[in-house]
Amino acid sequence: MKSHFSTSFQPTALNLSQAIFTVNRHAKTAINPKYLYKLKKASIEKMLVEGKAIKVGLHFSENPKFSKQQSDVLVQCGEYSFHIPPSKQDFEALPHLGKLDHSSKNPKCRMPLNQAKQLLENYTGIHEVQNNNYPHNRSPKTTKPIFKKLGDSY
């Protein structure tokens, strides 16, 4: 029986890794990146449970909060690697790899953000809650200021 998804929409380790890469890249410049990072983290955690990804070790964080030293978990998903926040068990179980090595980079991929989000949403079951007050393509109506003549009361 043939699936209604194209082969690029199957949740294979490669497709999921490319979708996470796309979501992660867009999250770095998004106005509200919280949902994209939540989707990334949930996808990686599910891949870890399914054996499609492995935790390699800990890296010092590039951008620690409040200028404190912080570590992130390096996760390998096929040819791609990502960082996620660590759990207490990660500090006990994983080796610390020191500073991030900038010489290794993820392979480039061209996947539209909407396709990446849809694949990860279908995979994780997480969906973005839309703010129904304002449609995405319109900004909230602003009122123009009313200028009064000097001396007039408001």
C-alpha positions in Angstrom: 0.0 0.0 0.0 1.4 3.4 -1.0 1.6 6.2 1.5 0.0 9.6 0.8 3.4 11.2 1.7 6.1 11.5 -0.9 9.3 9.7 -0.2 10.9 12.9 1.1 8.2 13.1 3.8 9.0 9.7 5.3 10.5 9.9 8.8 13.8 8.4 7.9 16.9 9.3 10.0 18.2 11.4 7.0 14.9 13.2 6.4 14.4 14.0 10.0 18.0 15.2 10.4 17.6 17.5 7.4 14.3 18.8 8.8 15.9 19.5 12.2 18.9 21.2 10.5 16.4 23.4 8.6 14.3 24.2 11.6 17.4 24.9 13.7 18.9 27.2 11.0 15.6 29.2 10.9 15.3 29.3 14.7 18.5 31.2 15.0 17.0 34.2 13.2 13.3 33.8 14.0 11.3 36.5 15.8 9.9 33.9 18.2 12.2 30.8 18.1 10.8 29.0 21.1 8.5 26.8 19.1 11.2 25.8 16.6 13.6 24.9 19.4 10.9 22.9 21.1 10.2 21.0 17.9 13.9 20.4 17.4 14.4 19.1 21.0 11.3 16.8 20.8 12.4 15.4 17.5 15.9 14.6 18.7 14.6 13.0 21.9 12.3 10.8 19.9 15.1 9.9 17.5 17.3 9.0 20.6 14.6 6.7 21.9 14.2 5.0 18.5 17.9 4.5 18.0 18.1 7.0 15.1 20.4 9.2 17.0 23.1 8.9 19.7 24.4 11.2 22.4 28.2 11.7 21.8 29.2 13.9 24.7 29.1 17.3 26.3 30.4 20.6 24.8 30.9 23.9 26.5 28.0 26.2 25.3 28.9 28.9 22.9 26.4 31.3 24.4 26.0 30.5 28.1 23.1 32.2 30.0 24.0 34.8 32.5 27.7 34.5 31.5 28.0 31.3 33.5 29.8 28.3 32.1 27.3 25.9 30.6 27.4 22.6 28.7 25.2 21.2 25.9 24.8 17.6 24.8 26.2 16.8 21.3 23.8 14.5 19.5 24.8 12.6 16.3 21.9 12.0 13.8 23.5 10.3 10.8 25.7 12.8 9.1 24.3 15.7 11.2 25.1 16.8 14.7 23.1 19.0 17.0 23.2 20.4 20.5 20.4 20.0 23.1 20.2 21.0 26.8 21.6 18.3 29.1 19.9 16.4 31.8 21.5 15.6 35.2 22.1 12.0 34.0 24.0 13.4 30.9 26.7 14.9 33.2 27.2 11.6 34.9 27.1 9.3 31.8 28.7 11.3 29.0 32.3 12.4 28.4 33.0 16.1 28.3 34.5 17.0 25.0 35.6 20.5 25.9 35.2 23.4 23.5 33.1 23.1 20.3 35.2 22.2 17.3 34.3 24.6 14.5 36.0 22.6 11.8 33.2 20.0 11.6 30.1 21.4 9.9 26.7 19.8 9.0 26.1 19.0 5.3 24.1 21.7 3.5 20.5 20.8 2.7 17.7 22.6 0.8 14.4 21.9 2.5 11.7 24.5 2.8 10.9 25.5 6.4 7.2 24.6 6.0 8.1 21.1 4.8 10.6 20.6 7.6 8.1 21.8 10.3 5.3 19.5 8.9 7.6 16.5 8.9 8.7 17.1 12.5 5.2 17.9 13.6 3.9 14.7 12.1 6.8 12.8 13.7 6.5 14.2 17.2 2.7 15.1 17.3 3.6 18.6 18.5 1.8 21.5 16.7 2.2 25.2 17.0 -0.6 27.0 18.7 -1.7 29.9 16.5 -2.6 33.2 17.9 -6.0 33.8 16.4 -6.1 37.5 17.2 -3.8 38.3 14.3 -3.5 36.3 11.1 0.2 35.6 10.1 0.1 37.8 7.0 -1.4 40.9 8.8 0.0 43.0 11.6 -2.3 44.3 14.3 -4.2 47.5 13.3 -2.5 50.6 14.7 -4.3 53.8 15.5 -3.0 57.0 14.1 -2.2 59.7 16.6 -4.6 62.6 16.8 -2.9 66.0 16.8 -4.6 68.9 18.6 -3.9 72.5 18.1 -1.7 74.1 20.8 -3.9 75.1 23.7 -6.8 72.7 22.9 -7.7 70.1 25.5 -7.5 66.4 24.9 
